[in-house]
Amino acid sequence: MARTVLLHTTGGPENLKLENVATRAPEQDEVKLRVEAVGLNRAELMYMGGHYFEQPSLPSRIGYEAAGVVEAVGPGVDASLVGKRFGTVPGYSMNRNGVLGEEAIVPARMLAAFPEKLSSAEGAAIWMQYLTAYGALVMHGKVGKGDFVLITAASSSVGLAAIQIVKAEGGIAIATTRHGNKRDALLAEGADHVIATAEEDLVARAFIRKLRRRFRSSSPCRLTNIWLQTSRSVKSLSRCRKAGNQPPSSRTCCAAVTIGAVSFSIPHTGRTRMPPSTLATTPALKDTHQQIKTRLEKAVVDFQHNLQSIRTGRASVQMLDNVRVDYYGTPSPLNAVAQLLAPDANTLVVQPFDTKMISEIEKALRISEYGFNPQNDGKIVRIPVPPMTEERRRDVVKQLSKVLEEHKTGARNTRREANEQIKAASKDKKISADEEKRALDEVQKMTDEEIKRLDELSKKKEAEIMHI
């Protein structure tokens, strides 16, 4: 018997009970861990309340992160792991493998060694936030030496992890927090700069002043997008570096923005002064400014999400984004119940966290939009992805054009509604005629920039589709 935390009813922590539960031997590809410490995450809170992608089968185990010593291994697992200390990387069923207890049975592939200098408590509390930040910054964002990264909600666990990762990669971490009372703590964590958004103008502090200071040069500068954004507002900081294939008089300048889902560009040349935004600085138009900015950003984010599920000339795990698996009665995204890989141009591999789910995964793949013909060997599912014919490629391009036009129409509708609000404010004498004209021009410019961005993304995707 082992003392184990069980969830009996969805809701708050009062529904958790510490009980003696019969232990079981690890099965195929599993290990038994003697738990020394556990980490608590937002995932457990959502699971406890019944709001997670995996619904608890009551009474249910709970817990994603733990650290401890391997006591036993199941079939197919290297016996030399016994007696060694590991942490668990989140990525398995809490119903079956929840780790809050004296013992836990977890998939062997989800074990991760951590440095000896870390305690078990530290080893159990690093994976969720650090892998989240590392994936966005390093694997996707390719952050490197000299890159400016603006980190929103920097005092959160993921924010603190992001600061450390940016510094480890040689970047400059700019942390934002609501109030200045956290400034010293964030600087102590390694942030190079801290901006209190409730007390300072983020745009003026992080962008305009530093942009002008850095770009006071007779050489032309051009901004291009390199980073991604999480927050509702797009804020950026720029840096200027010489391009390796250009003469010293010509420099390429890159904009770094917040971590997340969408990249964007901010045009700027030479020493041109950037006039203040009429929409952002006029009290009667601030809500309109926020609305149009948020909706235009969302149009790009949604378009990028749609692009991921549109097939190109080679196999991609994004082809599986819309596949839902019946996970013990709960429809769940395939990437939540299995690891997805694309080892070559014509093959996808699905490695379930729970091998008992293979039949459900195969069923979901067969009825998916692509009508896959999966094959399995009892442990993994292989999906042959035959090359597209020329005719099929052109059909996919037509589909892409349709999706593009839908999002461009959405951007134009956003422009129309913003213009109506501006004209109404002018009619009610809340803004002057000059402010109305500048605001309308600004809305048009914002819309043109986002439509241009949509066109660029579409052209890039079309090239990938037609490439053989």
N, C-alpha and C positions, 0 to 999 in steps of 0.2 A: 504494500500500500504506500502511496505517496500523497502528501498534502498538495492539493491542486485547487486553483481558483476556477470556479464554475459560474456561468451566467445562467440564471433560471428564468428571468423575464427581461425583455428589452426595456430599457429605460436608463436610469442613473446608476451610480456605483453602489447604491444600497441593494441592488439586485445581485451583487457578486457575493459568493459564499466560498469560504475555505473549507474544503472537505477532503476526507481520505478516499482516494480513488485507487482501484486495483490497477497495478502496472501491467504493461504488456511488453512482449519482446518486439524489437524492431523488425519490420518486414523487409521485403526486397528494396534495396537502395536506401534504407533508412538507418539512422543511428539513434541510440539512447543517450541523452545528455543529462548529466547531474548538474542541475542549474545552480549557479552561484550568484547571479544577478540578472535582473531584467530591465529593459527599457520601456518606457511608456510613450505612446504616440497618439496623434490625432486619430489614426486609424482605429485604435481600440475604442476610443470614445464613440466614433461613428458606428462601429460594429455593435457596441453595447446598446446604442440607441436604435438599432435596426436601420441605419442610414448608409451602411457600407455596401459595396457591390456584392459582397458575400453575406447572405443572411444567416444568422445563427440558427442551428438546429438544437433547440433547447431540450435539456440543459447542455450548454456548450462550453468547450474550453475557450480560452481567449489569450491573446498575447502574440506579438510578432518578433520582438527582439529579446535575446537572452545571451548570456555567456556562461560557459561551464566546461566540464571535462567529459569527454566521451567515455561512457561506461561499457557500451556494447554496440556491435554493428550487426546489421542484417545481411542476408545474402547479396552478393554483388558489391560489397563495400570492403575496402582495404582494411584488414585487421590491425594494421600498424597505427590507425587513428586512435585506438583505445589508449586512454591515459593522457591524451593531448587536449589542450585547451583551445576552444574555438568560440566565436560569436556566431549568431544566426542572422543571415541576411533576409529581410522581409521578402516574401514571394511564395507563400504556400497557404494552404487552408488553415484558418484559425479554428474552424470546427474540428478538424482532424488533428492538427499539430500545434494548437495553442501552447505557448511556452510558460505561462504564469503558473508556476508550481515548482515542487522540488525536483521533478523529473520531466523531461520532454522528449517526445519522439519526433524527429524532424528529418526531412530529406537530406541525404549526405551532401548533395550538390549545393545546398544552401548554407553549408558551413564556411566560415571565413576566419583565417588566423589573424590575430591582431598583435601588435608589438608587445614584447614581454614587459616593457616598462609601464604599460597601461594596466590598471586594475581591472578586475572582472566587471565592476560597475561602469567603468569607462568603456570597456570593450563591448558592453551591451547597449551603449547609448550613442553610437556613432553612425550606424549604417544608414538609417532612414534619411537624416538630414544631409549627410555628406554625399551619399550617392545621388540624391536629388540635385544638389548643387553641382556636383562633379559632372553629371550627365549633361546638364544644361550648358555649363561654362566650358568644359574641356572637350567632351566628346562631340557636342553639337556646335558650340560657339567658337571652339578653337582659340580660346583666350591665350594671349602670349605676352611677351615682354613689351612693356610700354603701352599696353591697351588700357584705356579708361573703362571701368565698369561701374555703372550706377546701380546700387543695390537697394531696392525698396524694402521696407519692414526689416531693416538690418539687424534689429535686436532679437528677431525670432531665431529659432534654432537653425533653420535653413539659411537665414541671413548671415549669422555668425560663421557658419560653415563656408558660405560663399566668400566672405572676407578673407578667410584663411587660404582658400583655394586660389583666389585671385592673386594674393601675395606670393603663394608658392610658385605660381606660373610666371611671376615677374610683372604682373599688372598693377594698376593703380586703383585701389578700392575706394569708391565714393559712397558712403553710407547715408541713408536717409532715415530719420526717425521723426516722430510727431513733435516731440518737445526736446529742448536742449538739456534737460536733466540727465539724458543718457549719453551726452556727447563724450564725456571723459571715459566712460566705460567702453564705448565703441572704439575710441582712439586706442585704448589699452588693448583691445582685441586685435588691433592691427590696421584699422581703417586709416587711410591717408587723409581723408576729408570727411567731415560730418555735416549734414544739412538738416536743420530742424524745420520741417515743412510747415508747421503751424506758426512759426515765427519768422521765416525767411521766404523770399520768393525763389522757388526752386529753379525756374527758368532763368531768372536774372543772375542767380548765384552760380548755377552749374553750367549755363550755356552762354548767354550773351556776353557777360563780362570776360569770361575766360576765353571765349572764342575770339573776341576782338583783341585781347591781350596777346594771344598766341599767333594770330594771323596778321599782325602789323608788319607787312612785308610787301615789297614791290612785285613779288612773284605771285602768279595766280594760284589760288587754292580751290580745290573742289572737294565737297564732302560726299562720301559714299557710305552705304550702310554696312555695318559689320556685326552689330549685336541685336539682341532680341528684347522684347518688352513684356513685363508681367502686369504692371499696374494699369489703371484706366487711362492715365495721362502719359503722353510720350514726352519724356525729358531726355536730353542728351548732353554729352560733353564730347569735345572733339580733340583730336590730336593730329599733328602734322608730321609726316616723315617722308624722307626722300624715297621715291620709287627706284628700285634697283636698275630698271632699264630706261631711266630718264636722266637727262642732264641735270646738274645741280640747280639750275634756275627754274626747273619745273618740279613741283611737289604735289603728291597725292595726299589728301587729308581724309581721315576716316572718322566717322561718328560712332561712338559707343553708347548704346542705350541699355535699358533695363533687361534683365533675364526673362525669357519666356517664350511667347508664341509667334511673334511677327517681327520681321525686319523692315526697315524703312529708310528713306533717304531724305536729307535736308539740304537743299541747294544753297550754295554760297560761293561767291567768287571774289578773289582779290581782297581789296580793302573796303568793299561796299558796306556802308553802314546798314544795319538791320533795324528798320523802324519798329517801334513797339506795336504789338498786336492790338488793333482796335477792339476786336471781339473780347480779348482777354482782359483789357484794361478799362473797358467801359462797363460800369456796374449793371446797367440795364441789359447788357448783352452777354454777361459772363455765363449764365445758364445756357444760352444758345451756343456759345463757344464750346462748353463742355459736352453738350449733346452731340454736336456735329463731329467733334473730334473723336468721341467715343464710338459713334456709329460708323464713321469712316474707318477707324482702326478695326472695328469688328468685321467690316466687310472684307478687309484683307485677311484677317485671321480665319474667317469662315472659308474664304477662297483657298487659302493654303491648306486647310483641313480637307477640303474637297479634292484638291490636287493629289494628296497623299493616297487616296483610294482609287485614283484613275490609273489604270495600268500603263506602264511604259514598255519598252522593247525587252526588258529583262525582268526576272522575278524580283519582287520586293515584298518585305513583310507588311508594308502598308496596304497591300492587296487584301490583308486579313483584318483590316480595321473594323469592318462592319459585321464580322462573324460573331455570333452570340452562341454560347454553349449553355446547355441546361446543366447548371452546377448544383446538384442536389436540390432541384426544384427552383433554382434562381437563375434566370437568364443573365449570363455574365460575359464580358468581353473576352475573347480568346486569349489576349495577352495578359489577362489577369489570372488565368489558370494554367498557363504554359509559357515556356520560353520559345520565342520565334526567331528563326535564323534563315538566311538566304545564302547558302554556301556557294552557289554558282548561278549563272544567268537563267537556268531552266529548272531550278529546284528550290522548294521551300521545305523547311524542317520545323516540326512542332514537337517540342519536348515537354510533355505534361508534368506539372509539379506532383500530380497524383496519377499514377499509371492506371488506376481504376477508371479514369475519365476518358480513356482512349476511344471507347466506342461512341460516347457522346460527342467527342471532338470530331470523329470521322463523320458522324451523322450531320453535324452542323456544317462541315466543309462541303458535303455533297449537295446540300440544299442552298448553299450560298449563291450569290449573284454570278460567280464564275463557274459554278458547277464542277468543282474540283473532283478528281478521282484519287483520293488519298490511299496510301498503303502503309501498314504498320508492321513492326517486328515485335510488338509486345511492350516496347519501351518508348519508341518515338514514332511519329507519323511523318512520312515523306510525301510531298505533293509535287508530282511532275507538272511543270508549267511549260507547255509547248510554245514555241515562238509564234508571234502573231503574223498573219498573212498581211500583204500590202493592203488588201481591202479592209481587213479588220483595223489596221492602223488608222486608215482614213476615217473609219466610223468613230473611232475613239477621239480623233481630232475634232470631229463634228460635235461629239458629246462635250468636249472641252470648251469649244466655242459657245455652246449653249449655256454652260455653267458660268463662263466669263461674262456673257451678256446679262445674265440674271444679276450678277454682283455689280456690274456697272450701272444697271438700272436702279439697284438699291442705293448706290452712291448718289445718283442724280436725284432720286426721291428725297434723300437726306438734304441735298443742296436746296431743293425747292422748299422744303419745310423750314429750313433755316432762313431762307430769303423772306418767307412769309412772316416769320417772327421779327426779323429786322425791320421790315416795312411797317409792321404793326407798331413797333416801338417808336418809329419815326412819326407815324400818324398820331400817336398819343403824346408827342412832344417829349419823349423820354431821351431821345438822341437828336442831334442836329442833322441837317441835310448832308453835311460833309462826312459826319460819322457814318451815316447810312451808306453813302457811296463807298467809303473805305471798307466798311464791313462786308458789303456785297462783293466787292473785289476780292476780299480775303477769303470769303466762302468759295468763290469760283476757283481761286488759286489752290485752296486746300483740296477741293474736289478734283481738279485737274491732276494734282500730284498723286492722289490715291488711284485715280483711273490709270495714270501712267504706270504706277506700280503694279496694278492688276495686269496690264498689258505685258509688262516685262516678265512677270511670273508665268503668264500664259505662253509666251514665246519660248521661254526656257523649257517648259513642260512639253510643248509641241515638238521641240527639237529632240527631247528624250524619247518621245513616242515614235518618231519617224526614224530614229537612229537604228541601224541594223548591225 
